[in-house]
């Protein structure tokens, strides 16, 4: 598959042939593309990254397997050697023009840091629980990402924060209101700020989805209906901001123009929770109508700009069909009638998707004045 820069350069050549732009402008555009092009990873770089990760895992497994046979001082020295070697070796690799290898070594060092916390704590019988160790690991990895300005390390820190959240939710009693991990919002905000410095757009995407998951668990623990409605309304507002003031919003949030997609995901999640809560009441129908109206509005307002958003909307619409049947139609239709209706609805949906995709991908050309 051709890269983005290759496609743009072909378009530039076509524009020159059509007389739309001058050759001088075409040369300037081509130079700008080359200057800002993100270099893709070569196959050798990917293999080197995998080799570094496997080497780090082998070292940690070897140390853990021979833990009792190794003197304490040697154990600690070996763990710190892996950490220091990973960070220093990664910096050296990046300076030598091997960014993929450098980032892989930094990730190995971050993993070794987490393993060192657990192994040293076990060796010296430190008090505390796993969640405190994970917080320490997350903080250390985030600091390393700041110092080294590493996007991949920022993503790793976000992943550790998510693992900490799951540990608090599942490992120490599910949904206990007194111990609900509200600290996660502080972690998310801090890591979001770190992602600006490290220029990690991927980390910001993960953080936004993690916050949505946090709100869902908070709704299940506290006030499902109220929190679900709040999630849907806030997500709709976020979607509107991303659609109507996209440049200003992306200058602040820096999600690569994908703020409406996140808004739609949050809206669909919130409306789904509302419908689950109102499944046995008269409020289900208005909630379902609101969800379908939101899906339709999302496709109309932002579908042309984002194919991913369109497919999320399609999946949301299919989910709504299944949910509406499960709640309302099961008592009114027999099995054969349901399959007939489902065939008609899915056929119409497929036809609509095909037409929408054609229209989105091939906009009607403007009429030229002769």
C-alpha atoms as one frame of an Amber mdcrd trajectory, in Angstrom:
protein
   0.000   0.000   0.000   1.372   3.373  -0.977   2.276   5.778   1.783   0.491
   9.062   2.362   3.432  11.058   0.985   3.540   8.954  -2.182  -0.159   9.534
  -2.800   0.147  13.273  -2.269   3.134  13.475  -4.594   1.148  11.686  -7.305
  -1.698  14.150  -6.755   0.731  17.049  -7.035   2.036  15.684 -10.340  -1.533
  15.345 -11.597  -2.335  18.915 -10.526   0.698  20.182 -12.448  -0.378  18.306
 -15.582  -3.892  19.710 -15.226  -2.563  23.228 -14.852  -4.057  23.675 -11.374
  -0.726  24.638  -9.793   2.609  25.886 -11.087   5.735  23.675 -11.106   7.395
  26.009  -8.611   4.535  25.529  -6.167   4.629  21.767  -6.774   8.327  21.642
  -5.893   7.711  23.588  -2.685   4.886  21.240  -1.697   7.011  18.158  -2.418
   9.893  19.499  -0.312   7.532  20.259   2.566   6.121  16.726   2.430   9.596
  15.199   2.483  10.655  17.419   5.394   7.640  16.461   7.519   7.255  12.854
   6.446   7.183  10.349   9.290   9.640   7.600   8.483   8.065   4.176   8.661
   9.749   1.344  10.504  11.739  -1.028   8.365  11.437  -4.782   8.745  14.911
  -4.889  10.268  13.963  -2.263  12.858  10.862  -4.237  13.811  12.941  -7.408
  14.225  15.475  -5.493  16.328  12.689  -4.159  18.567  11.261  -7.657  19.014
  14.733  -9.030  19.785  15.288  -6.361  22.431  11.931  -7.070  24.064  12.602
 -10.818  24.098  16.064 -10.202  25.543  14.610  -8.129  28.367  11.990 -10.777
  29.085  14.669 -13.499  29.071  16.799 -11.572  31.556  13.888 -11.023  33.940
  12.771 -14.656  33.701  16.330 -15.885  34.296  16.703 -13.683  37.356  13.309
 -14.757  38.724  14.013 -18.454  38.116  17.379 -18.310  39.905  16.296 -15.756
  42.495  17.099 -17.802  45.589  20.484 -18.959  44.286  21.726 -15.430  43.540
  23.179 -13.335  46.391  21.075 -10.313  47.328  23.667  -7.762  46.278  24.069
  -9.431  42.898  20.292  -9.528  42.453  19.904  -5.805  43.042  22.953  -4.999
  40.888  21.618  -7.133  38.020  18.203  -5.455  38.116  19.712  -1.965  38.141
  22.094  -2.979  35.367  19.158  -3.933  33.129  17.397  -0.649  33.887  20.453
   1.560  33.365  21.608  -0.447  30.365  18.191  -0.179  28.755  17.906   3.575
  29.132  21.530   4.348  28.231  21.574   1.837  25.400  18.292   3.218  24.048
  19.659   6.769  24.075  22.802   5.600  22.283  20.749   3.734  19.678  18.590
   6.788  18.999  21.658   9.009  18.621  23.021   6.473  16.118  19.868   6.811
  14.029  17.989   3.712  15.217  14.868   5.142  16.897  12.914   1.876  16.892
  15.702   0.022  18.686  16.111   2.892  21.127  12.425   2.978  22.010  12.404
  -0.810  22.423  15.329  -0.650  24.858  13.565   2.070  26.839  10.469  -0.110
  27.081  12.664  -2.986  28.284  14.103  -0.681  30.959  10.605   0.392  32.019
   9.526  -3.249  32.242  12.642  -4.058  34.262  11.809  -1.194  36.610   8.369
  -2.676  37.272   9.824  -6.129  37.778  12.449  -4.709  40.131   9.789  -3.129
  42.320   8.040  -6.466  42.729  11.177  -8.577  43.208  12.956  -6.220  45.594
   9.771  -5.727  47.591   9.449  -9.492  47.895  13.121  -9.906  48.783  13.099
  -7.379  51.609   9.475  -8.051  52.659   8.317  -4.475  52.144   4.768  -3.771
  53.299   2.164  -2.539  50.831  -0.006  -3.949  48.088   0.203  -4.393  44.352
  -1.667  -1.184  43.609   0.981   0.943  45.356   3.716  -0.832  43.410   1.863
  -0.206  40.150   1.461   3.481  40.999   5.205   3.691  41.604   5.863   1.905
  38.327   3.512   4.236  36.450   5.103   7.325  38.003   8.630   6.168  37.193
   7.709   5.346  33.604   5.981   8.700  33.152   9.050  10.523  34.481  11.257
   8.563  32.084   8.923   9.501  29.220   9.209  13.170  30.232  12.980  13.150
  30.453  13.490  11.155  27.262  10.526  12.732  25.458   9.359   9.277  24.431
   5.910   8.697  22.967   6.003   4.895  23.350   6.978   5.216  27.018   4.013
   7.548  27.490   1.713   4.882  26.061   3.281   2.315  28.407   2.644   4.623
  31.377  -0.997   4.972  30.331  -1.279   1.192  30.045   0.124   0.789  33.569
  -2.384   3.362  34.857  -5.202   1.385  33.204  -3.876  -1.810  34.775  -3.844
  -0.048  38.152  -7.479   0.959  37.644  -8.458  -2.619  36.829  -6.504  -3.854
  39.849  -8.398  -1.507  42.125 -11.749  -2.447  40.596 -11.316  -6.204  40.395
  -8.473  -7.204  42.688  -9.616  -5.474  45.839 -13.369  -5.790  45.771 -15.493
  -4.852  42.790 -17.275  -1.507  43.008 -16.881  -0.653  46.663 -17.987   2.969
  46.865 -15.676   3.820  49.783 -12.606   2.665  47.873 -13.505   3.749  44.354
 -10.268   4.751  42.558 -10.977   8.417  41.917  -7.211   8.941  41.806  -7.367
   7.618  38.242  -8.668  10.985  37.033  -5.562  12.661  38.458  -3.361  10.081
  36.733  -5.217  10.555  33.452  -4.870  14.344  33.600  -1.160  14.141  34.446
  -0.447  11.642  31.668  -2.460  13.733  29.209  -0.201  16.672  30.049   2.863
  14.464  29.624   1.617  13.402  26.184   1.801  17.005  24.980   5.510  17.168
  25.758   6.229  13.718  24.317   3.994  14.365  21.282   2.164  11.073  21.808
  -1.194  11.294  20.092  -1.714   7.557  20.633  -1.469   8.056  24.404  -4.148
  10.749  24.273  -6.502   8.468  22.362  -6.023   5.713  24.949  -6.535   8.156
  27.831  -9.837   9.438  26.433 -11.197   5.911  26.042  -9.910   5.014  29.509
 -11.814   7.942  31.004 -14.988   6.720  29.296 -14.435   3.297  30.845 -13.860
   4.952  34.227 -17.168   6.816  33.961 -18.953   3.564  33.065 -17.574   1.820
  36.155 -18.430   4.868  38.272 -21.994   4.756  36.946 -22.298   1.077  37.799
 -21.010   1.782  41.297 -22.948   4.949  42.121 -25.907   6.279  40.108 -26.254
   4.379  36.851 -29.027   6.424  35.251 -27.717   9.834  36.296 -24.105   9.124
  35.341 -25.142   7.511  32.054 -27.230  10.532  31.061 -24.355  12.820  32.031
 -21.915  10.759  29.942 -24.221  10.921  26.912 -24.777  14.681  27.232 -21.113
  15.533  27.777 -20.095  13.266  24.885 -22.669  14.942  22.618 -21.229  18.334
  23.587 -17.698  17.062  22.869 -18.880  15.792  19.478 -20.432  19.185  18.685
 -17.224  21.003  19.607 -15.199  18.654  17.407 -17.563  19.194  14.472 -18.312
  22.913  14.616 -14.940  24.243  15.825 -12.580  21.489  14.664  -9.428  23.584
  14.274  -9.675  25.275  17.671 -10.587  21.985  19.374  -7.725  20.077  17.811
  -5.258  22.833  18.623  -6.088  22.197  22.284  -6.840  18.471  22.470  -4.545
  17.381  19.607  -6.305  14.148  18.674  -5.683  14.411  14.957  -9.243  15.514
  14.202 -10.735  12.448  15.909 -12.530  14.270  18.735 -15.970  13.638  17.134
 -15.196   9.904  17.006 -14.491   9.828  20.741 -17.600  11.905  21.360 -19.710
   9.420  19.408 -18.259   6.452  21.304 -19.020   8.149  24.624 -22.533   9.047
  23.471 -23.303   5.501  22.344 -21.924   4.116  25.606 -24.018   6.519  27.681
 -27.238   5.887  25.763 -26.680   2.120  25.953 -26.405   2.341  29.746 -29.565
   4.462  29.873 -31.472   1.913  27.808 -30.271  -0.972  29.973 -31.504   0.877
  33.054 -34.882   1.757  31.462 -35.440  -1.545  29.681 -38.554  -2.355  31.753
 -40.059   1.121  31.751 -41.691   3.589  29.373 -38.454   5.534  29.155 -36.767
   2.960  26.944 -38.420   4.118  23.704 -37.350   7.796  24.035 -33.817   6.683
  24.909 -33.688   4.427  21.842 -35.006   7.238  19.630 -32.361   9.592  21.042
 -29.637   7.042  20.322 -30.789   6.505  16.734 -31.119  10.249  16.197 -27.595
  10.743  17.525 -26.218   8.085  15.191 -27.951   9.675  12.208 -26.737  13.130
  13.169 -23.170  11.877  13.576 -23.133  10.404  10.074 -24.608  13.557   8.547
 -22.358  16.003  10.393 -19.038  14.164  10.494 -19.354  11.010   8.414 -17.637
  12.446   5.370 -14.536  13.438   7.352 -14.029  10.127   9.166 -14.609   6.650
   7.833 -13.879   5.253  11.288 -16.695   7.364  12.710 -19.079   6.033  10.073
 -18.275   2.436  10.968 -18.691   3.125  14.672 -22.068   4.633  13.805 -22.994
   1.546  11.743 -22.024  -0.760  14.603 -24.012   1.402  17.005 -27.041   1.206
  14.739 -26.774  -2.580  14.501 -26.466  -2.780  18.289 -29.567  -0.618  18.659
 -31.530  -2.943  16.384 -30.554  -5.957  18.490 -31.314  -4.142  21.731 -34.706
  -2.915  20.533 -35.648  -6.439  19.484 -34.461  -7.944  22.767 -36.491  -5.466
  24.804 -39.644  -4.808  22.781 -40.134  -7.107  19.825 -39.529 -10.490  21.387
 -43.044 -10.653  22.792 -44.723  -9.405  19.618 -43.132 -11.493  16.887 -42.588
 -15.178  16.407 -39.214 -16.549  15.402 -40.065 -16.687  11.699 -41.513 -13.197
  11.761 -38.442 -11.850  13.485 -36.070 -13.415  10.962 -38.160 -11.993   8.113
 -38.134  -8.548   9.656 -34.422  -8.827  10.444 -33.681  -9.789   6.836 -35.587
  -6.777   5.542 -33.994  -4.387   8.020 -30.458  -5.681   7.474 -30.946  -5.598
   3.716 -32.099  -1.996   3.926 -29.172  -1.230   6.230 -26.691  -2.789   3.810
 -28.193  -0.812   0.916 -28.037   2.404   2.949 -24.414   1.791   3.970 -23.387
   1.137   0.364 -25.060   4.349  -0.783 -23.567   6.348   2.085 -20.072   4.991
   1.475 -20.279   5.798  -2.226 -21.476   9.293  -1.503 -18.856   9.898   1.185
 -15.956   8.508  -0.850 -17.019  10.042  -4.183 -18.570  13.478  -3.598 -20.449
  14.982  -6.471 -18.100  17.011  -8.604 -18.776  20.685  -8.929 -20.123  21.874
 -12.249 -17.601  23.883 -14.208 -18.637  27.036 -15.934 -17.796  26.962 -19.592
